């Protein structure tokens, strides 16, 4: 069932995002579990206040610098990210030179093809990881995410994995790769294990990363390394958690009242 979301609806943006995922699910792009994952993300976004917090902006800057300074950067694409930000994935790949690879937890040939189609429609050129191209294996991983492209994630030094599962993040970090994630939950294993965790909605963070990469593009390799070295992921996580805690405390003190518009 498709619904028309009136622009005047107080939560129009959030409802539109949901519709994109529901459509993506019908088209085999998004896994059923992707809808559940989104609900979890929405809950954290409510707590954060549905805006990019300063510590996330700092992580975005470090992430853009890491993608630009990388020898072999890869953007790992799952169903949710393909449904929500296909154009941004392509733009970020263009600005940073990172390759695009489809890598799915719930991997089926139909979903790989459907995601490839969405990315092509958004302007992507080469897409790694589809079908027999995902012939390499990440050791120590049992999920379907162990299957990677030998010319992509397998040899990457920096991997962007938005909305990731913790096991693969752990495996990639153990292989010595720098892992960047975008995850609304600062307590998730992925956020805790990644090298750079952007605690923000992928819908807000991807455009910011494109902007930031555009600004940093002309910087020297040494300048990029200085930005990366001065970044501290533990601080980012602590700041996100204390942002949520103090926001909740303040709302608990003041009380929350939704005013009706007369
Ligand atoms: O497409 P596939 O087969 O690779 O499967 C993708 C999902 C997302 C289903 C799979 O990776 C999964 O099950 O992920 P998890 O373990 O549920 O983790 C998803 C994380 O992303 C959770 O911590 C959510 O809070 C977070 N999240 C959900 N929506 C967003 C988000 N973070 C940023 N932006 C969002 N829009």
Boltz pocket constraint, residues with backbone or C-beta under 6 A from the ligand:
constraints:
  - pocket:
      binder: B
      contacts: [[A, 29], [A, 30], [A, 31], [A, 33], [A, 34], [A, 35], [A, 36], [A, 37], [A, 38], [A, 39], [A, 40], [A, 41], [A, 42], [A, 44], [A, 77], [A, 78], [A, 79], [A, 80], [A, 103], [A, 104], [A, 105], [A, 106], [A, 107], [A, 163], [A, 164], [A, 165], [A, 166], [A, 182], [A, 183], [A, 184], [A, 185], [A, 188], [A, 200], [A, 201], [A, 202], [A, 203]]
      max_distance: 6.0
